[in-house]
Amino acid sequence: MTNIRFASIASGTLFCCLFLAFSASAQFTQNNVTKSISTNTVFNAITTANVGIGTSSPMQKLTVFTPPNSYGISQTDGNIKFSTYIGGQANGAYVGTISNHPLHFYINNGVAQMTVATNGNVGIGTVAPISRLEIAGQNALMMRGYEPFLNLRDENCGQTGRIQFVGGAWNFHKILANGNVSYQMTVADNGNVGIGSTVPKSKLEVVGQDGICSRGYEPFITIIDDNSGKSARIQAAHGDINFFKGVPSGQGWNNYIPQMVIKDNGIVMIGTLKTPVGYKLAVGGKVICEEVKVQLQNAWPDYVFESDYVLPSLEEVEQHIKTNKHLPGIPSACALETDGISVGAMQTKMMEKIEELTLYLIDLKKENTTLRQEIEILKQK
């Protein structure tokens, strides 16, 4: 290869500032004079020289002119090929590899700062990104601006979501088809989370009729009071709603003892797991209240005062007491110990006995009046 060296002298000084080797004919302009460079020419140019390849009027230190949709500057080691490309007026310009190799961007020490992988993934701080954009580092990404936001669009359904930072709060929105923003959730500056609420007053505030759903195999929610360290649990299992109390069992763990169960059929059990048959409420323990109202579905025993009511004679009552040791129609002590007391039914029976007793007293009063009259007649004789 024959090398031709160009040198430029100005004011007695030789400037050797640019050293290039060409594999094709080219021209360069110096002091408004166009000069030609033959194939495989090596030359030195002064700092004021512009070099043009494919052009006689280079505007920069090196200008390469190519027609649209063609490559420009290339570098290769025989395997990896790096090149620039002009894609025409509509497509713009490209820079990258044309040998199916990643493109790395680096500074000073040669360590890649950013990488464009062969599949189009971009990595910052990593040379093997597994996502469209992967950033490796603690302080990875910052967005600045007035109430900045990030839109995420799902091309499968065409819907768009938005994450926005406003006044120290994170807001999550849904973008409607008409372009309007529909608020969904807020993480407030104080850490409170609001779903359907932009100013949550609790750690979690949900506004809406169908507020919270917890699902899974016998799912539960545990509530812990940090003041006392005590806990409680609400659990759904087989259609029942179970309420538990946490009991310490060592090592910071709690066992949970059932306190109340609301059965799938509406029966409520407090302090007992024995399902009552024919009853809506079962309480395993004492009950205290200021007032209890029992509203019977059956008739109140005013039937005792009907004319066709058969009132047992006192002799019959006496005989029943001697034989059974309790009033007719009233459960025995053994029956009460086994089956308990039905307040409504017992009140009905007690009222029946009170009304029967009233009838007995009326009859006795009549007999007493008759006897007194007979005694007065006998006294007058």
C-alpha positions as CSV (number, residue, x, y, z in Angstrom):
1,M,0.0,0.0,0.0
2,T,1.4,3.4,-1.0
3,N,0.8,6.1,1.6
4,I,0.7,9.7,0.7
5,R,1.2,12.1,3.7
6,F,-0.3,15.7,3.6
7,A,1.2,18.3,5.9
8,S,0.2,21.9,6.4
9,I,2.5,24.6,7.6
10,A,1.2,27.9,9.0
11,S,3.6,30.6,10.3
12,G,6.5,28.2,10.4
13,T,4.6,25.7,12.6
14,L,3.7,22.2,11.7
15,F,0.2,21.1,13.0
16,C,-0.3,17.3,13.1
17,C,-3.7,17.0,14.7
18,L,-5.7,14.5,12.7
19,F,-4.5,11.2,11.4
20,L,-6.9,9.2,9.2
21,A,-6.7,6.2,6.8
22,F,-9.2,5.9,4.0
23,S,-10.1,2.9,1.9
24,A,-11.9,5.0,-0.7
25,S,-11.4,8.2,-2.6
26,A,-12.3,11.3,-0.6
27,Q,-11.9,15.1,-0.5
28,F,-11.2,17.6,2.2
29,T,-11.3,21.4,2.2
30,Q,-8.5,23.5,3.7
31,N,-8.5,27.3,3.5
32,N,-11.4,27.1,1.0
33,V,-9.3,24.9,-1.3
34,T,-10.6,21.4,-2.1
35,K,-8.1,18.6,-2.0
36,S,-8.4,15.0,-3.1
37,I,-7.3,11.9,-1.2
38,S,-6.7,8.7,-3.1
39,T,-7.4,5.2,-1.9
40,N,-5.7,4.1,1.3
41,T,-4.3,7.5,1.9
42,V,-2.8,8.4,5.3
43,F,-2.6,12.1,6.1
44,N,-2.2,14.7,8.9
45,A,-4.4,17.8,8.8
46,I,-4.3,21.0,10.8
47,T,-7.0,21.8,13.3
48,T,-8.9,24.1,11.0
49,A,-9.4,21.4,8.3
50,N,-12.8,19.8,7.7
51,V,-12.8,16.3,6.1
52,G,-15.7,15.2,3.8
53,I,-16.4,11.7,2.6
54,G,-18.9,11.7,-0.3
55,T,-19.1,15.5,-0.1
56,S,-16.9,18.4,-1.2
57,S,-18.3,20.9,1.4
58,P,-17.9,19.2,4.8
59,M,-19.5,21.3,7.6
60,Q,-17.8,19.5,10.5
61,K,-14.4,18.0,11.2
62,L,-15.6,14.8,9.5
63,T,-18.7,14.7,7.3
64,V,-19.8,11.5,5.6
65,F,-22.5,11.8,3.0
66,T,-24.6,8.8,2.0
67,P,-27.8,8.5,0.1
68,P,-31.0,7.6,2.1
69,N,-31.3,4.0,3.5
70,S,-27.6,3.3,3.6
71,Y,-24.8,2.8,6.1
72,G,-22.2,5.4,6.9
73,I,-19.3,5.0,9.4
74,S,-18.5,1.4,10.4
75,Q,-16.1,-0.3,12.7
76,T,-15.5,-4.1,12.9
77,D,-13.1,-6.7,14.2
78,G,-14.3,-9.2,11.7
79,N,-17.0,-10.4,14.0
80,I,-18.7,-7.5,15.7
81,K,-19.8,-4.8,13.4
82,F,-20.7,-1.3,14.5
83,S,-22.2,1.2,12.1
84,T,-24.3,4.4,11.5
85,Y,-27.3,4.3,9.2
86,I,-29.4,7.0,7.5
87,G,-33.0,5.8,7.1
88,G,-34.4,8.7,5.0
89,Q,-36.5,11.7,5.8
90,A,-39.3,9.7,7.5
91,N,-37.2,7.2,9.4
92,G,-34.4,9.4,10.8
93,A,-30.9,8.2,11.7
94,Y,-29.6,5.0,13.5
95,V,-26.5,4.0,15.3
96,G,-25.8,0.4,16.5
97,T,-24.5,-3.0,15.7
98,I,-25.3,-4.9,12.5
99,S,-24.0,-8.3,13.6
100,N,-26.6,-9.3,16.3
101,H,-24.4,-8.1,19.2
102,P,-25.5,-5.8,22.1
103,L,-24.7,-2.1,22.0
104,H,-22.9,-0.8,25.1
105,F,-22.4,2.8,26.2
106,Y,-19.5,3.5,28.5
107,I,-17.3,6.2,29.9
108,N,-13.6,6.5,30.9
109,N,-13.0,3.1,32.5
110,G,-14.7,1.2,29.8
111,V,-17.3,-0.3,32.1
112,A,-20.7,-0.4,30.3
113,Q,-23.1,2.2,31.8
114,M,-26.0,1.4,29.5
115,T,-26.7,-1.6,27.3
116,V,-29.2,-2.2,24.4
117,A,-29.5,-6.0,24.2
118,T,-30.1,-7.8,20.9
119,N,-33.8,-8.4,21.9
120,G,-34.3,-4.6,22.4
121,N,-34.2,-4.7,26.2
122,V,-32.3,-1.7,27.7
123,G,-30.2,-2.1,30.8
124,I,-28.8,0.7,33.0
125,G,-26.2,-0.7,35.3
126,T,-26.6,-4.2,33.9
127,V,-25.4,-5.7,30.6
128,A,-28.1,-8.5,30.6
129,P,-31.5,-6.8,31.0
130,I,-34.4,-9.2,31.3
131,S,-37.1,-6.5,30.9
132,R,-37.7,-3.7,28.4
133,L,-36.0,-1.4,30.9
134,E,-34.0,-2.7,33.8
135,I,-32.2,-0.4,36.1
136,A,-29.6,-1.8,38.6
137,G,-28.9,0.5,41.5
138,Q,-30.5,1.9,44.7
139,N,-31.2,5.3,43.4
140,A,-32.5,3.9,40.1
141,L,-35.0,6.3,38.6
142,M,-36.3,9.8,39.3
143,M,-39.2,11.7,37.6
144,R,-39.5,15.4,38.2
145,G,-42.1,17.9,37.4
146,Y,-45.4,19.5,38.6
147,E,-47.4,16.5,39.9
148,P,-45.5,14.0,37.7
149,F,-47.2,10.8,36.6
150,L,-46.4,7.6,34.8
151,N,-49.0,6.0,32.4
152,L,-49.1,2.2,31.9
153,R,-51.1,0.9,28.9
154,D,-52.1,-2.7,28.4
155,E,-52.2,-3.4,24.7
156,N,-54.2,-6.6,25.2
157,C,-57.3,-4.7,26.4
158,G,-56.3,-1.1,25.4
159,Q,-56.8,0.2,28.9
160,T,-54.4,2.6,30.6
161,G,-53.5,3.2,34.3
162,R,-51.7,6.1,35.9
163,I,-49.4,6.5,38.9
164,Q,-49.1,10.1,40.0
165,F,-47.2,11.8,42.9
166,V,-49.1,14.8,44.2
167,G,-48.4,16.7,47.4
168,G,-46.5,13.9,49.0
169,A,-49.2,11.3,48.2
170,W,-49.2,8.5,45.6
171,N,-52.4,8.4,43.5
172,F,-53.4,5.5,41.3
173,H,-55.9,6.3,38.5
174,K,-57.6,4.6,35.7
175,I,-57.7,6.4,32.3
176,L,-61.2,6.1,30.8
177,A,-62.0,5.7,27.1
178,N,-62.9,9.4,26.8
179,G,-59.5,10.4,28.3
180,N,-60.9,11.4,31.7
181,V,-59.0,10.2,34.9
182,S,-60.9,8.0,37.3
183,Y,-59.4,7.9,40.8
184,Q,-58.8,4.5,42.3
185,M,-56.4,4.5,45.3
186,T,-54.2,6.9,47.4
187,V,-51.2,6.3,49.6
188,A,-51.2,9.5,51.7
189,D,-48.1,11.3,52.9
190,N,-48.6,9.9,56.4
191,G,-48.8,6.3,55.2
192,N,-52.5,6.0,55.3
193,V,-54.0,4.1,52.3
194,G,-57.4,5.1,50.9
195,I,-59.3,3.0,48.3
196,G,-62.2,5.2,47.1
197,S,-61.0,8.0,49.4
198,T,-58.4,10.7,48.7
199,V,-58.0,11.6,52.4
200,P,-57.8,8.3,54.3
201,K,-58.1,8.9,58.1
202,S,-57.0,5.3,59.0
203,K,-54.1,3.1,57.9
204,L,-56.6,1.6,55.5
205,E,-59.9,3.3,54.6
206,V,-62.1,1.6,52.0
207,V,-65.1,3.5,50.6
208,G,-67.7,1.4,48.8
209,Q,-70.4,-1.1,49.5
210,D,-68.3,-4.0,48.4
211,G,-65.3,-2.8,50.4
212,I,-62.9,-5.6,51.3
213,C,-62.7,-9.2,50.1
214,S,-60.3,-11.8,51.7
215,R,-60.3,-15.1,49.9
216,G,-58.5,-18.4,50.3
217,Y,-58.8,-21.7,52.2
218,E,-60.6,-20.7,55.4
219,P,-59.3,-17.1,55.2
220,F,-58.9,-15.0,58.3
221,I,-58.0,-11.5,59.4
222,T,-55.8,-11.0,62.6
223,I,-56.0,-7.8,64.6
224,I,-53.2,-7.1,67.1
225,D,-53.3,-4.4,69.8
226,D,-49.7,-3.2,70.3
227,N,-50.7,-1.6,73.6
228,S,-51.5,-4.9,75.3
229,G,-50.0,-7.3,72.9
230,K,-53.3,-9.1,72.7
231,S,-54.9,-10.2,69.4
232,A,-58.1,-11.3,67.9
233,R,-59.0,-13.1,64.7
234,I,-62.0,-13.2,62.4
235,Q,-62.2,-16.3,60.1
236,A,-64.6,-17.6,57.5
237,A,-64.8,-21.4,57.3
238,H,-67.5,-23.5,55.6
239,G,-69.9,-20.7,55.5
240,D,-69.5,-19.9,59.2
241,I,-68.0,-16.7,60.6
242,N,-65.8,-17.4,63.6
243,F,-64.5,-15.0,66.2
244,F,-61.3,-15.9,68.1
245,K,-59.3,-14.6,71.0
246,G,-55.5,-14.9,70.9
247,V,-53.9,-16.7,73.9
248,P,-50.1,-16.5,74.3
249,S,-48.4,-19.8,73.8
250,G,-44.7,-18.8,74.0
251,Q,-42.1,-17.5,71.5
252,G,-44.4,-14.7,70.5
253,W,-47.0,-17.0,69.0
254,N,-50.7,-17.1,69.9
255,N,-53.2,-19.9,70.0
256,Y,-56.7,-18.8,69.0
257,I,-59.7,-19.9,71.1
258,P,-63.2,-19.5,69.6
259,Q,-65.4,-16.9,71.3
260,M,-68.4,-16.7,69.0
261,V,-69.6,-18.4,65.9
262,I,-72.3,-17.2,63.4
263,K,-73.4,-20.4,61.6
264,D,-74.2,-20.6,58.0
265,N,-77.9,-21.0,58.9
266,G,-77.9,-17.9,61.1
267,I,-77.5,-19.6,64.5
268,V,-75.3,-17.7,66.9
269,M,-73.2,-19.5,69.5
270,I,-71.4,-17.5,72.2
271,G,-69.0,-19.4,74.5
272,T,-70.0,-22.8,73.1
273,L,-69.4,-24.9,70.0
274,K,-72.4,-27.1,70.6
275,T,-74.9,-26.3,67.9
276,P,-78.4,-25.8,69.4
277,V,-81.2,-27.7,67.7
278,G,-84.3,-25.5,67.1
279,Y,-82.7,-22.4,68.6
280,K,-81.2,-19.2,67.0
281,L,-78.9,-18.3,70.0
282,A,-76.8,-20.4,72.3
283,V,-74.8,-18.9,75.2
284,G,-72.3,-21.0,77.2
285,G,-72.4,-18.9,80.3
286,K,-74.4,-16.3,82.2
287,V,-76.3,-13.5,80.5
288,I,-77.1,-10.1,82.1
289,C,-79.3,-7.4,80.6
290,E,-81.7,-4.7,81.7
291,E,-84.6,-6.0,79.7
292,V,-85.6,-9.1,77.7
293,K,-88.6,-9.0,75.4
294,V,-90.1,-12.3,74.3
295,Q,-92.7,-12.1,71.6
296,L,-94.4,-15.5,71.2
297,Q,-95.7,-16.7,67.9
298,N,-98.1,-19.1,69.7
299,A,-101.3,-18.0,71.5
300,W,-101.1,-16.4,75.0
301,P,-103.1,-18.6,77.5
302,D,-106.2,-16.4,77.6
303,Y,-107.9,-19.6,76.4
304,V,-108.2,-20.5,80.1
305,F,-111.0,-18.0,80.4
306,E,-113.0,-19.4,77.5
307,S,-116.3,-21.1,78.5
308,D,-115.3,-24.4,76.9
309,Y,-112.0,-24.6,78.8
310,V,-111.9,-27.7,81.0
311,L,-110.4,-26.6,84.4
312,P,-108.9,-29.5,86.3
313,S,-110.4,-30.0,89.7
314,L,-108.2,-29.3,92.7
315,E,-108.4,-33.0,93.6
316,E,-106.9,-33.8,90.2
317,V,-104.2,-31.3,90.7
318,E,-103.5,-32.7,94.2
319,Q,-103.3,-36.2,92.9
320,H,-100.9,-35.1,90.0
321,I,-98.6,-33.4,92.5
322,K,-98.5,-36.4,94.8
323,T,-97.7,-38.7,91.9
324,N,-95.2,-36.5,89.9
325,K,-94.0,-33.9,92.3
326,H,-94.7,-31.0,90.0
327,L,-97.7,-29.1,88.6
328,P,-99.5,-30.4,85.6
329,G,-98.0,-29.1,82.3
330,I,-94.9,-27.9,84.1
331,P,-91.5,-29.7,83.3
332,S,-89.9,-31.6,86.2
333,A,-86.6,-30.6,87.7
334,C,-84.9,-33.4,85.9
335,A,-86.3,-32.3,82.6
336,L,-85.1,-28.7,83.2
337,E,-81.6,-29.9,84.1
338,T,-81.4,-31.9,80.8
339,D,-83.3,-29.7,78.4
340,G,-83.1,-26.2,80.0
341,I,-85.9,-23.7,80.2
342,S,-87.7,-22.2,77.3
343,V,-88.5,-18.7,78.6
344,G,-91.4,-18.1,76.2
345,A,-93.0,-21.5,76.8
346,M,-92.4,-21.3,80.5
347,Q,-93.9,-17.9,80.7
348,T,-96.9,-19.2,78.9
349,K,-97.3,-22.2,81.3
350,M,-96.9,-20.0,84.3
351,M,-99.5,-17.6,83.0
352,E,-101.8,-20.6,82.4
353,K,-101.4,-21.7,86.0
354,I,-101.9,-18.1,87.3
355,E,-105.1,-17.9,85.3
356,E,-106.3,-21.3,86.5
357,L,-105.4,-20.2,90.1
358,T,-107.5,-17.1,89.5
359,L,-110.5,-19.3,88.5
360,Y,-110.0,-21.5,91.6
361,L,-110.0,-18.3,93.8
362,I,-113.2,-17.1,92.1
363,D,-114.8,-20.4,92.8
364,L,-113.7,-20.4,96.3
365,K,-115.0,-16.9,96.8
366,K,-118.4,-18.0,95.5
367,E,-118.4,-21.0,97.8
368,N,-117.3,-18.9,100.7
369,T,-120.1,-16.4,100.0
370,T,-122.7,-19.2,99.8
371,L,-121.5,-20.7,103.1
372,R,-121.7,-17.3,104.8
373,Q,-125.2,-16.8,103.7
374,E,-126.2,-20.3,104.9
375,I,-124.6,-19.6,108.3
376,E,-126.5,-16.3,108.6
377,I,-129.8,-18.1,107.9
378,L,-129.0,-20.8,110.5
379,K,-128.2,-18.0,113.1
380,Q,-131.6,-16.5,112.6
381,K,-133.5,-19.8,113.5
